[in-house]
Amino acid sequence: MSQPVATDIGGAWRIGLQRAVPIAIMLVAAIFEVGGDAMIRGGMRRASWNLGGLGAVTLAAYGVVVNLLNIDFSRLLATYVAFFAIVSVVFGQWFFSETIPLSTWTGLGVILVGSAIIQFGFVVH
């Protein structure tokens, strides 16, 4: 007769949280970077120093947030590029009413694959 399998709910929760936190940090950083750039763009087009200044502060916040992760710098930013690219396309579509061409979606797919290779690839010595 087989023994009942004990499940470690707490352990599963911790593992899930360990995966969710870096994703959330990268997503927040991407929103700050793209949002800050969008504010600077809006400030330049409307001659609004206030909006441009707020954009600059938001861009600085991106730099702080993305560096909260304890990941090798090259892997960090190479992986982050995927989040940045996704948020950029979403901002363009939702906030600037841009029509996103197929070539952009294709390029976004290439970026995602490249970021995955850098993040999860094997080290060859």
N, CA, C and O atoms as CSV, one atom per row, in Angstrom:
chain,resi,resn,atom,element,x,y,z
A,1,MET,N,N,0.840,-1.169,0.000
A,1,MET,CA,C,0.000,0.000,0.000
A,1,MET,C,C,0.891,1.240,0.000
A,1,MET,O,O,1.863,1.305,0.753
A,2,SER,N,N,0.570,2.207,-0.826
A,2,SER,CA,C,1.416,3.395,-0.932
A,2,SER,C,C,1.102,4.392,0.171
A,2,SER,O,O,-0.019,4.479,0.673
A,3,GLN,N,N,2.127,5.132,0.522
A,3,GLN,CA,C,1.993,6.154,1.557
A,3,GLN,C,C,1.397,7.426,0.952
A,3,GLN,O,O,1.678,7.746,-0.203
A,4,PRO,N,N,0.585,8.148,1.710
A,4,PRO,CA,C,0.081,9.421,1.198
A,4,PRO,C,C,1.247,10.392,0.987
A,4,PRO,O,O,2.208,10.398,1.756
A,5,VAL,N,N,1.151,11.190,-0.038
A,5,VAL,CA,C,2.197,12.157,-0.357
A,5,VAL,C,C,1.898,13.459,0.372
A,5,VAL,O,O,0.827,14.045,0.214
A,6,ALA,N,N,2.847,13.892,1.159
A,6,ALA,CA,C,2.684,15.168,1.854
A,6,ALA,C,C,3.077,16.289,0.898
A,6,ALA,O,O,4.095,16.203,0.212
A,7,THR,N,N,2.285,17.310,0.861
A,7,THR,CA,C,2.607,18.453,0.008
A,7,THR,C,C,3.054,19.611,0.877
A,7,THR,O,O,2.491,19.866,1.942
A,8,ASP,N,N,4.057,20.293,0.414
A,8,ASP,CA,C,4.587,21.449,1.121
A,8,ASP,C,C,3.996,22.694,0.474
A,8,ASP,O,O,4.591,23.273,-0.435
A,9,ILE,N,N,2.825,23.100,0.946
A,9,ILE,CA,C,2.149,24.265,0.391
A,9,ILE,C,C,3.010,25.505,0.577
A,9,ILE,O,O,3.124,26.323,-0.336
A,10,GLY,N,N,3.610,25.650,1.738
A,10,GLY,CA,C,4.472,26.801,2.000
A,10,GLY,C,C,5.646,26.861,1.049
A,10,GLY,O,O,6.005,27.936,0.568
A,11,GLY,N,N,6.251,25.708,0.772
A,11,GLY,CA,C,7.384,25.659,-0.157
A,11,GLY,C,C,6.970,26.029,-1.568
A,11,GLY,O,O,7.683,26.757,-2.259
A,12,ALA,N,N,5.834,25.535,-1.992
A,12,ALA,CA,C,5.332,25.874,-3.329
A,12,ALA,C,C,5.039,27.361,-3.421
A,12,ALA,O,O,5.316,27.992,-4.441
A,13,TRP,N,N,4.485,27.916,-2.369
A,13,TRP,CA,C,4.182,29.347,-2.334
A,13,TRP,C,C,5.470,30.169,-2.443
A,13,TRP,O,O,5.528,31.154,-3.179
A,14,ARG,N,N,6.504,29.750,-1.698
A,14,ARG,CA,C,7.783,30.468,-1.745
A,14,ARG,C,C,8.403,30.406,-3.137
A,14,ARG,O,O,8.923,31.407,-3.629
A,15,ILE,N,N,8.352,29.251,-3.764
A,15,ILE,CA,C,8.915,29.114,-5.114
A,15,ILE,C,C,8.151,30.003,-6.092
A,15,ILE,O,O,8.751,30.675,-6.931
A,16,GLY,N,N,6.831,30.001,-5.979
A,16,GLY,CA,C,6.020,30.862,-6.843
A,16,GLY,C,C,6.341,32.325,-6.633
A,16,GLY,O,O,6.427,33.092,-7.592
A,17,LEU,N,N,6.519,32.714,-5.380
A,17,LEU,CA,C,6.850,34.094,-5.057
A,17,LEU,C,C,8.243,34.451,-5.562
A,17,LEU,O,O,8.470,35.557,-6.052
A,18,GLN,N,N,9.177,33.503,-5.440
A,18,GLN,CA,C,10.535,33.748,-5.932
A,18,GLN,C,C,10.547,33.985,-7.437
A,18,GLN,O,O,11.406,34.710,-7.939
A,19,ARG,N,N,9.623,33.393,-8.152
A,19,ARG,CA,C,9.528,33.606,-9.601
A,19,ARG,C,C,8.739,34.854,-9.930
A,19,ARG,O,O,9.051,35.549,-10.897
A,20,ALA,N,N,7.716,35.150,-9.137
A,20,ALA,CA,C,6.840,36.282,-9.424
A,20,ALA,C,C,7.507,37.623,-9.132
A,20,ALA,O,O,7.273,38.592,-9.855
A,21,VAL,N,N,8.319,37.700,-8.103
A,21,VAL,CA,C,8.920,38.978,-7.715
A,21,VAL,C,C,9.815,39.544,-8.818
A,21,VAL,O,O,9.645,40.712,-9.170
A,22,PRO,N,N,10.761,38.784,-9.386
A,22,PRO,CA,C,11.575,39.355,-10.469
A,22,PRO,C,C,10.733,39.775,-11.685
A,22,PRO,O,O,11.027,40.783,-12.328
A,23,ILE,N,N,9.706,39.013,-11.989
A,23,ILE,CA,C,8.840,39.367,-13.114
A,23,ILE,C,C,8.131,40.687,-12.822
A,23,ILE,O,O,8.056,41.564,-13.683
A,24,ALA,N,N,7.611,40.822,-11.602
A,24,ALA,CA,C,6.921,42.060,-11.221
A,24,ALA,C,C,7.881,43.247,-11.243
A,24,ALA,O,O,7.517,44.331,-11.700
A,25,ILE,N,N,9.095,43.050,-10.754
A,25,ILE,CA,C,10.080,44.136,-10.747
A,25,ILE,C,C,10.408,44.562,-12.171
A,25,ILE,O,O,10.460,45.758,-12.462
A,26,MET,N,N,10.630,43.603,-13.059
A,26,MET,CA,C,10.939,43.961,-14.446
A,26,MET,C,C,9.756,44.652,-15.116
A,26,MET,O,O,9.945,45.585,-15.898
A,27,LEU,N,N,8.556,44.210,-14.822
A,27,LEU,CA,C,7.370,44.830,-15.404
A,27,LEU,C,C,7.218,46.271,-14.913
A,27,LEU,O,O,6.940,47.168,-15.709
A,28,VAL,N,N,7.395,46.499,-13.620
A,28,VAL,CA,C,7.310,47.858,-13.073
A,28,VAL,C,C,8.405,48.734,-13.674
A,28,VAL,O,O,8.150,49.880,-14.042
A,29,ALA,N,N,9.615,48.205,-13.777
A,29,ALA,CA,C,10.716,48.965,-14.370
A,29,ALA,C,C,10.396,49.343,-15.810
A,29,ALA,O,O,10.649,50.475,-16.223
A,30,ALA,N,N,9.840,48.407,-16.578
A,30,ALA,CA,C,9.498,48.686,-17.977
A,30,ALA,C,C,8.414,49.756,-18.070
A,30,ALA,O,O,8.469,50.623,-18.943
A,31,ILE,N,N,7.438,49.698,-17.182
A,31,ILE,CA,C,6.381,50.722,-17.173
A,31,ILE,C,C,6.983,52.084,-16.841
A,31,ILE,O,O,6.607,53.084,-17.451
A,32,PHE,N,N,7.908,52.140,-15.888
A,32,PHE,CA,C,8.578,53.405,-15.564
A,32,PHE,C,C,9.392,53.917,-16.750
A,32,PHE,O,O,9.341,55.105,-17.070
A,33,GLU,N,N,10.144,53.026,-17.405
A,33,GLU,CA,C,10.990,53.483,-18.511
A,33,GLU,C,C,10.149,53.965,-19.690
A,33,GLU,O,O,10.366,55.060,-20.208
A,34,VAL,N,N,9.211,53.159,-20.101
A,34,VAL,CA,C,8.382,53.536,-21.250
A,34,VAL,C,C,7.493,54.726,-20.895
A,34,VAL,O,O,7.332,55.648,-21.694
A,35,GLY,N,N,6.919,54.700,-19.696
A,35,GLY,CA,C,6.084,55.826,-19.268
A,35,GLY,C,C,6.873,57.115,-19.165
A,35,GLY,O,O,6.394,58.171,-19.580
A,36,GLY,N,N,8.080,57.040,-18.615
A,36,GLY,CA,C,8.934,58.228,-18.519
A,36,GLY,C,C,9.272,58.785,-19.888
A,36,GLY,O,O,9.227,59.997,-20.100
A,37,ASP,N,N,9.610,57.906,-20.812
A,37,ASP,CA,C,9.912,58.348,-22.166
A,37,ASP,C,C,8.669,58.959,-22.827
A,37,ASP,O,O,8.769,59.955,-23.544
A,38,ALA,N,N,7.512,58.364,-22.585
A,38,ALA,CA,C,6.263,58.895,-23.142
A,38,ALA,C,C,5.978,60.293,-22.581
A,38,ALA,O,O,5.506,61.170,-23.304
A,39,MET,N,N,6.266,60.497,-21.293
A,39,MET,CA,C,6.070,61.823,-20.699
A,39,MET,C,C,7.027,62.847,-21.295
A,39,MET,O,O,6.636,63.980,-21.576
A,40,ILE,N,N,8.275,62.450,-21.487
A,40,ILE,CA,C,9.244,63.361,-22.111
A,40,ILE,C,C,8.790,63.693,-23.527
A,40,ILE,O,O,8.839,64.852,-23.939
A,41,ARG,N,N,8.355,62.697,-24.263
A,41,ARG,CA,C,7.858,62.916,-25.631
A,41,ARG,C,C,6.672,63.876,-25.615
A,41,ARG,O,O,6.616,64.816,-26.407
A,42,GLY,N,N,5.723,63.632,-24.705
A,42,GLY,CA,C,4.569,64.522,-24.593
A,42,GLY,C,C,4.976,65.932,-24.190
A,42,GLY,O,O,4.435,66.909,-24.709
A,43,GLY,N,N,5.925,66.043,-23.268
A,43,GLY,CA,C,6.403,67.353,-22.841
A,43,GLY,C,C,7.076,68.112,-23.963
A,43,GLY,O,O,6.903,69.325,-24.082
A,44,MET,N,N,7.844,67.416,-24.790
A,44,MET,CA,C,8.509,68.063,-25.922
A,44,MET,C,C,7.498,68.520,-26.967
A,44,MET,O,O,7.644,69.600,-27.539
A,45,ARG,N,N,6.500,67.726,-27.213
A,45,ARG,CA,C,5.504,68.069,-28.238
A,45,ARG,C,C,4.566,69.176,-27.786
A,45,ARG,O,O,4.038,69.923,-28.610
A,46,ARG,N,N,4.357,69.284,-26.470
A,46,ARG,CA,C,3.456,70.309,-25.934
A,46,ARG,C,C,4.221,71.448,-25.255
A,46,ARG,O,O,3.611,72.332,-24.652
A,47,ALA,N,N,5.531,71.430,-25.350
A,47,ALA,CA,C,6.379,72.426,-24.685
A,47,ALA,C,C,6.049,72.514,-23.197
A,47,ALA,O,O,5.932,73.607,-22.644
A,48,SER,N,N,5.902,71.366,-22.560
A,48,SER,CA,C,5.586,71.298,-21.136
A,48,SER,C,C,6.810,70.815,-20.367
A,48,SER,O,O,7.133,69.627,-20.380
A,49,TRP,N,N,7.485,71.744,-19.699
A,49,TRP,CA,C,8.659,71.384,-18.907
A,49,TRP,C,C,8.266,70.507,-17.724
A,49,TRP,O,O,9.039,69.648,-17.299
A,50,ASN,N,N,7.061,70.725,-17.189
A,50,ASN,CA,C,6.616,69.913,-16.051
A,50,ASN,C,C,6.489,68.444,-16.436
A,50,ASN,O,O,6.971,67.563,-15.723
A,51,LEU,N,N,5.838,68.187,-17.565
A,51,LEU,CA,C,5.664,66.808,-18.016
A,51,LEU,C,C,7.013,66.182,-18.363
A,51,LEU,O,O,7.267,65.022,-18.036
A,52,GLY,N,N,7.866,66.945,-19.020
A,52,GLY,CA,C,9.211,66.445,-19.350
A,52,GLY,C,C,10.032,66.154,-18.105
A,52,GLY,O,O,10.736,65.146,-18.047
A,53,GLY,N,N,9.949,67.028,-17.110
A,53,GLY,CA,C,10.663,66.816,-15.858
A,53,GLY,C,C,10.154,65.592,-15.104
A,53,GLY,O,O,10.939,64.828,-14.542
A,54,LEU,N,N,8.839,65.412,-15.096
A,54,LEU,CA,C,8.258,64.228,-14.469
A,54,LEU,C,C,8.726,62.966,-15.194
A,54,LEU,O,O,8.981,61.938,-14.567
A,55,GLY,N,N,8.835,63.054,-16.512
A,55,GLY,CA,C,9.343,61.925,-17.293
A,55,GLY,C,C,10.776,61.585,-16.921
A,55,GLY,O,O,11.134,60.411,-16.820
A,56,ALA,N,N,11.598,62.611,-16.717
A,56,ALA,CA,C,13.001,62.379,-16.343
A,56,ALA,C,C,13.098,61.705,-14.976
A,56,ALA,O,O,13.917,60.807,-14.782
A,57,VAL,N,N,12.269,62.135,-14.034
A,57,VAL,CA,C,12.262,61.513,-12.705
A,57,VAL,C,C,11.785,60.064,-12.814
A,57,VAL,O,O,12.308,59.180,-12.136
A,58,THR,N,N,10.802,59.829,-13.661
A,58,THR,CA,C,10.278,58.474,-13.851
A,58,THR,C,C,11.342,57.573,-14.476
A,58,THR,O,O,11.457,56.402,-14.113
A,59,LEU,N,N,12.116,58.114,-15.411
A,59,LEU,CA,C,13.206,57.331,-16.004
A,59,LEU,C,C,14.264,56.991,-14.952
A,59,LEU,O,O,14.813,55.889,-14.961
A,60,ALA,N,N,14.549,57.916,-14.060
A,60,ALA,CA,C,15.505,57.635,-12.986
A,60,ALA,C,C,14.965,56.530,-12.077
A,60,ALA,O,O,15.722,55.675,-11.618
A,61,ALA,N,N,13.665,56.549,-11.821
A,61,ALA,CA,C,13.050,55.508,-10.997
A,61,ALA,C,C,13.201,54.144,-11.660
A,61,ALA,O,O,13.425,53.142,-10.981
A,62,TYR,N,N,13.077,54.104,-12.987
A,62,TYR,CA,C,13.301,52.842,-13.714
A,62,TYR,C,C,14.685,52.292,-13.387
A,62,TYR,O,O,14.832,51.106,-13.092
A,63,GLY,N,N,15.696,53.151,-13.439
A,63,GLY,CA,C,17.066,52.704,-13.189
A,63,GLY,C,C,17.245,52.117,-11.812
A,63,GLY,O,O,17.998,51.160,-11.634
A,64,VAL,N,N,16.564,52.677,-10.842
A,64,VAL,CA,C,16.641,52.148,-9.478
A,64,VAL,C,C,15.905,50.812,-9.397
A,64,VAL,O,O,16.438,49.838,-8.865
A,65,VAL,N,N,14.692,50.769,-9.920
A,65,VAL,CA,C,13.858,49.562,-9.801
A,65,VAL,C,C,14.505,48.369,-10.499
A,65,VAL,O,O,14.584,47.290,-9.911
A,66,VAL,N,N,14.967,48.534,-11.731
A,66,VAL,CA,C,15.518,47.395,-12.469
A,66,VAL,C,C,16.764,46.840,-11.782
A,66,VAL,O,O,17.058,45.649,-11.888
A,67,ASN,N,N,17.490,47.699,-11.083
A,67,ASN,CA,C,18.712,47.242,-10.415
A,67,ASN,C,C,18.468,46.676,-9.023
A,67,ASN,O,O,19.425,46.372,-8.311
A,68,LEU,N,N,17.212,46.529,-8.622
A,68,LEU,CA,C,16.895,45.846,-7.371
A,68,LEU,C,C,17.153,44.345,-7.475
A,68,LEU,O,O,17.317,43.662,-6.464
A,69,LEU,N,N,17.185,43.848,-8.688
A,69,LEU,CA,C,17.381,42.413,-8.911
A,69,LEU,C,C,18.854,42.063,-8.834
A,69,LEU,O,O,19.697,42.765,-9.392
A,70,ASN,N,N,19.157,40.992,-8.153
A,70,ASN,CA,C,20.536,40.532,-7.998
A,70,ASN,C,C,20.838,39.513,-9.098
A,70,ASN,O,O,20.965,38.314,-8.849
A,71,ILE,N,N,20.948,40.033,-10.320
A,71,ILE,CA,C,21.234,39.204,-11.495
A,71,ILE,C,C,22.433,39.837,-12.192
A,71,ILE,O,O,22.587,41.058,-12.165
A,72,ASP,N,N,23.282,39.026,-12.813
A,72,ASP,CA,C,24.405,39.572,-13.575
A,72,ASP,C,C,23.895,40.673,-14.506
A,72,ASP,O,O,22.853,40.522,-15.145
A,73,PHE,N,N,24.629,41.768,-14.576
A,73,PHE,CA,C,24.182,42.947,-15.314
A,73,PHE,C,C,23.785,42.631,-16.756
A,73,PHE,O,O,22.733,43.073,-17.217
A,74,SER,N,N,24.615,41.873,-17.468
A,74,SER,CA,C,24.311,41.580,-18.875
A,74,SER,C,C,23.049,40.733,-19.006
A,74,SER,O,O,22.222,40.987,-19.882
A,75,ARG,N,N,22.895,39.740,-18.154
A,75,ARG,CA,C,21.677,38.914,-18.195
A,75,ARG,C,C,20.459,39.721,-17.764
A,75,ARG,O,O,19.374,39.572,-18.327
A,76,LEU,N,N,20.643,40.569,-16.768
A,76,LEU,CA,C,19.544,41.390,-16.277
A,76,LEU,C,C,18.969,42.241,-17.403
A,76,LEU,O,O,17.773,42.182,-17.685
A,77,LEU,N,N,19.822,43.026,-18.041
A,77,LEU,CA,C,19.317,43.938,-19.066
A,77,LEU,C,C,18.893,43.210,-20.335
A,77,LEU,O,O,17.959,43.641,-21.011
A,78,ALA,N,N,19.562,42.124,-20.661
A,78,ALA,CA,C,19.143,41.359,-21.838
A,78,ALA,C,C,17.769,40.739,-21.630
A,78,ALA,O,O,16.967,40.682,-22.562
A,79,THR,N,N,17.493,40.279,-20.429
A,79,THR,CA,C,16.175,39.730,-20.117
A,79,THR,C,C,15.147,40.846,-20.011
A,79,THR,O,O,14.013,40.705,-20.468
A,80,TYR,N,N,15.553,41.952,-19.407
A,80,TYR,CA,C,14.659,43.098,-19.240
A,80,TYR,C,C,14.165,43.638,-20.582
A,80,TYR,O,O,13.041,44.129,-20.680
A,81,VAL,N,N,14.996,43.548,-21.600
A,81,VAL,CA,C,14.620,44.052,-22.930
A,81,VAL,C,C,13.288,43.453,-23.389
A,81,VAL,O,O,12.503,44.133,-24.050
A,82,ALA,N,N,13.026,42.202,-23.049
A,82,ALA,CA,C,11.758,41.579,-23.429
A,82,ALA,C,C,10.583,42.317,-22.791
A,82,ALA,O,O,9.585,42.592,-23.456
A,83,PHE,N,N,10.700,42.636,-21.511
A,83,PHE,CA,C,9.634,43.371,-20.825
A,83,PHE,C,C,9.480,44.765,-21.429
A,83,PHE,O,O,8.365,45.231,-21.663
A,84,PHE,N,N,10.615,45.427,-21.677
A,84,PHE,CA,C,10.597,46.757,-22.275
A,84,PHE,C,C,9.901,46.731,-23.639
A,84,PHE,O,O,9.085,47.602,-23.938
A,85,ALA,N,N,10.223,45.741,-24.454
A,85,ALA,CA,C,9.636,45.657,-25.792
A,85,ALA,C,C,8.124,45.447,-25.730
A,85,ALA,O,O,7.373,46.080,-26.472
A,86,ILE,N,N,7.686,44.562,-24.849
A,86,ILE,CA,C,6.243,44.309,-24.718
A,86,ILE,C,C,5.519,45.570,-24.259
A,86,ILE,O,O,4.508,45.953,-24.849
A,87,VAL,N,N,6.025,46.213,-23.217
A,87,VAL,CA,C,5.375,47.410,-22.688
A,87,VAL,C,C,5.404,48.536,-23.723
A,87,VAL,O,O,4.447,49.304,-23.820
A,88,SER,N,N,6.484,48.645,-24.493
A,88,SER,CA,C,6.565,49.674,-25.535
A,88,SER,C,C,5.463,49.501,-26.573
A,88,SER,O,O,4.807,50.472,-26.950
A,89,VAL,N,N,5.261,48.294,-27.028
A,89,VAL,CA,C,4.226,48.033,-28.032
A,89,VAL,C,C,2.840,48.313,-27.437
A,89,VAL,O,O,1.989,48.909,-28.097
A,90,VAL,N,N,2.620,47.887,-26.209
A,90,VAL,CA,C,1.325,48.123,-25.559
A,90,VAL,C,C,1.074,49.627,-25.400
A,90,VAL,O,O,-0.023,50.102,-25.693
A,91,PHE,N,N,2.073,50.374,-24.940
A,91,PHE,CA,C,1.924,51.827,-24.807
A,91,PHE,C,C,1.620,52.457,-26.157
A,91,PHE,O,O,0.724,53.293,-26.266
A,92,GLY,N,N,2.357,52.062,-27.182
A,92,GLY,CA,C,2.122,52.618,-28.507
A,92,GLY,C,C,0.693,52.389,-28.969
A,92,GLY,O,O,0.054,53.282,-29.526
A,93,GLN,N,N,0.212,51.202,-28.733
A,93,GLN,CA,C,-1.137,50.838,-29.172
A,93,GLN,C,C,-2.209,51.527,-28.316
A,93,GLN,O,O,-3.148,52.109,-28.859
A,94,TRP,N,N,-2.077,51.468,-27.003
A,94,TRP,CA,C,-3.128,51.968,-26.114
A,94,TRP,C,C,-3.091,53.477,-25.909
A,94,TRP,O,O,-4.134,54.131,-25.924
A,95,PHE,N,N,-1.890,54.036,-25.715
A,95,PHE,CA,C,-1.807,55.448,-25.353
A,95,PHE,C,C,-1.565,56.375,-26.539
A,95,PHE,O,O,-1.906,57.557,-26.478
A,96,PHE,N,N,-0.986,55.858,-27.610
A,96,PHE,CA,C,-0.729,56.693,-28.779
A,96,PHE,C,C,-1.565,56.281,-29.981
A,96,PHE,O,O,-1.401,56.823,-31.074
A,97,SER,N,N,-2.462,55.320,-29.778
A,97,SER,CA,C,-3.388,54.833,-30.821
A,97,SER,C,C,-2.660,54.417,-32.097
A,97,SER,O,O,-3.151,54.639,-33.204
A,98,GLU,N,N,-1.499,53.819,-31.933
A,98,GLU,CA,C,-0.727,53.354,-33.091
A,98,GLU,C,C,-1.251,52.007,-33.563
A,98,GLU,O,O,-1.666,51.168,-32.764
A,99,THR,N,N,-1.223,51.821,-34.854
A,99,THR,CA,C,-1.510,50.518,-35.430
A,99,THR,C,C,-0.185,49.775,-35.501
A,99,THR,O,O,0.771,50.260,-36.107
A,100,ILE,N,N,-0.127,48.618,-34.892
A,100,ILE,CA,C,1.130,47.874,-34.810
A,100,ILE,C,C,1.222,46.941,-36.011
A,100,ILE,O,O,0.398,46.037,-36.157
A,101,PRO,N,N,2.222,47.151,-36.877
A,101,PRO,CA,C,2.336,46.299,-38.071
A,101,PRO,C,C,2.858,44.897,-37.729
A,101,PRO,O,O,3.451,44.672,-36.674
A,102,LEU,N,N,2.621,43.983,-38.641
A,102,LEU,CA,C,3.063,42.598,-38.473
A,102,LEU,C,C,4.568,42.519,-38.245
A,102,LEU,O,O,5.034,41.676,-37.478
A,103,SER,N,N,5.325,43.380,-38.898
A,103,SER,CA,C,6.781,43.348,-38.731
A,103,SER,C,C,7.185,43.650,-37.285
A,103,SER,O,O,8.168,43.098,-36.790
A,104,THR,N,N,6.438,44.519,-36.606
A,104,THR,CA,C,6.731,44.815,-35.208
A,104,THR,C,C,6.432,43.612,-34.331
A,104,THR,O,O,7.213,43.277,-33.440
A,105,TRP,N,N,5.292,42.954,-34.586
A,105,TRP,CA,C,4.959,41.751,-33.818
A,105,TRP,C,C,5.991,40.654,-34.051
A,105,TRP,O,O,6.362,39.935,-33.123
A,106,THR,N,N,6.454,40.529,-35.296
A,106,THR,CA,C,7.479,39.532,-35.613
A,106,THR,C,C,8.781,39.856,-34.883
A,106,THR,O,O,9.407,38.977,-34.290
A,107,GLY,N,N,9.179,41.121,-34.931
A,107,GLY,CA,C,10.383,41.543,-34.225
A,107,GLY,C,C,10.276,41.339,-32.728
A,107,GLY,O,O,11.249,40.960,-32.075
A,108,LEU,N,N,9.083,41.593,-32.179
A,108,LEU,CA,C,8.860,41.363,-30.758
A,108,LEU,C,C,9.055,39.884,-30.422
A,108,LEU,O,O,9.628,39.551,-29.385
A,109,GLY,N,N,8.579,39.005,-31.294
A,109,GLY,CA,C,8.780,37.565,-31.089
A,109,GLY,C,C,10.256,37.206,-31.076
A,109,GLY,O,O,10.692,36.393,-30.261
A,110,VAL,N,N,11.024,37.806,-31.970
A,110,VAL,CA,C,12.470,37.547,-32.022
A,110,VAL,C,C,13.134,38.028,-30.728
A,110,VAL,O,O,13.994,37.342,-30.174
A,111,ILE,N,N,12.733,39.198,-30.256
A,111,ILE,CA,C,13.282,39.726,-29.003
A,111,ILE,C,C,12.978,38.786,-27.843
A,111,ILE,O,O,13.847,38.513,-27.014
A,112,LEU,N,N,11.747,38.293,-27.784
A,112,LEU,CA,C,11.365,37.387,-26.693
A,112,LEU,C,C,12.174,36.103,-26.734
A,112,LEU,O,O,12.611,35.609,-25.695
A,113,VAL,N,N,12.376,35.562,-27.923
A,113,VAL,CA,C,13.183,34.347,-28.049
A,113,VAL,C,C,14.627,34.631,-27.627
A,113,VAL,O,O,15.230,33.843,-26.897
A,114,GLY,N,N,15.172,35.745,-28.082
A,114,GLY,CA,C,16.541,36.099,-27.710
A,114,GLY,C,C,16.710,36.289,-26.216
A,114,GLY,O,O,17.689,35.825,-25.632
A,115,SER,N,N,15.766,36.965,-25.601
A,115,SER,CA,C,15.827,37.161,-24.152
A,115,SER,C,C,15.734,35.839,-23.407
A,115,SER,O,O,16.422,35.636,-22.407
A,116,ALA,N,N,14.888,34.943,-23.890
A,116,ALA,CA,C,14.763,33.623,-23.253
A,116,ALA,C,C,16.057,32.831,-23.382
A,116,ALA,O,O,16.467,32.151,-22.441
A,117,ILE,N,N,16.696,32.915,-24.531
A,117,ILE,CA,C,17.972,32.211,-24.717
A,117,ILE,C,C,19.013,32.746,-23.743
A,117,ILE,O,O,19.757,31.973,-23.140
A,118,ILE,N,N,19.068,34.066,-23.589
A,118,ILE,CA,C,20.053,34.659,-22.679
A,118,ILE,C,C,19.746,34.289,-21.232
A,118,ILE,O,O,20.654,33.959,-20.469
A,119,GLN,N,N,18.481,34.340,-20.854
A,119,GLN,CA,C,18.111,34.064,-19.458
A,119,GLN,C,C,18.224,32.596,-19.095
A,119,GLN,O,O,18.700,32.262,-18.009
A,120,PHE,N,N,17.799,31.724,-19.977
A,120,PHE,CA,C,17.710,30.293,-19.632
A,120,PHE,C,C,18.736,29.427,-20.339
A,120,PHE,O,O,18.770,28.214,-20.127
A,121,GLY,N,N,19.577,30.030,-21.178
A,121,GLY,CA,C,20.559,29.257,-21.933
A,121,GLY,C,C,21.615,28.632,-21.041
A,121,GLY,O,O,21.738,28.967,-19.863
A,122,PHE,N,N,22.356,27.736,-21.615
A,122,PHE,CA,C,23.384,27.025,-20.879
A,122,PHE,C,C,24.726,27.719,-21.065
A,122,PHE,O,O,25.002,28.288,-22.122
A,123,VAL,N,N,25.545,27.667,-20.043
A,123,VAL,CA,C,26.883,28.227,-20.099
A,123,VAL,C,C,27.813,27.172,-20.688
A,123,VAL,O,O,27.863,26.042,-20.202
A,124,VAL,N,N,28.545,27.541,-21.729
A,124,VAL,CA,C,29.483,26.618,-22.351
A,124,VAL,C,C,30.899,27.067,-21.987
A,124,VAL,O,O,31.263,28.226,-22.181
A,125,HIS,N,N,31.676,26.148,-21.468
A,125,HIS,CA,C,33.059,26.474,-21.084
A,125,HIS,C,C,34.019,25.847,-22.045
A,125,HIS,O,O,35.231,26.003,-21.895
